[in-house]
Amino acid sequence: QVQLVESGGGLAQAGGSLRLSCAASGSIFRINAMGWYRQAPGKQRELVATITTGSSTTYADSVEGRFTISRENGLATVYLQMNSLKPEDTGVYYCNAKYRNGMEFWGKGTLVIVSS
């Protein structure tokens, strides 16, 4: 089992920046990849960015060039640096961890609000 705790959300103005953190604990040695997802009001949860143990990254088209996912201490801590924020980036951001066998874990989320 893996426990994930997100932090760093809050209120930002359009064009501003925020940095989200996700601290993983438990059986983290089995984690193959971690990612950030977000859910805007009235919308489905969507992928924002992922990073693997080999540091391969993927990004949603909507955040490419503005957001950067990174890791520290293996995958014990994962960050999401969000720059040039837009109002449409508003939502609850969730940290996700996946084992190689497909089992996955979720944090409780952190709220990001971007004002225009």
MOJO-V717612 format. One line per field, one symbol per residue. ss: DSSP state (H for helix, E for strand, L for the rest). phi: phi as a letter, one per 40 degrees, with the letter a starting at -180 (. if undefined). A space follows every 50 residues. Layout:
# MOJO-V717612
ss: ???
phi: ???
This chain:
# MOJO-V717612
ss: LEEEEEELLEEEELLLLEEEEEEEEELHHHEEEEEEEEELLLLLLEEEEE EELLLLEEELLLLLLLEEEEEELLLLEEEEEELLLLHHHLEEEEEEEEEL LLLEEELLLEEEEEEL
phi: .bbbbcahcibbcdgcbabcbbbbagcccccbababbabcdgbccbcbab abccgcbbbcdcbdgbbbcabafgbcbbbbcbbfcbdcccicbbcbbbcc cgcbbbccgbcbbbcc
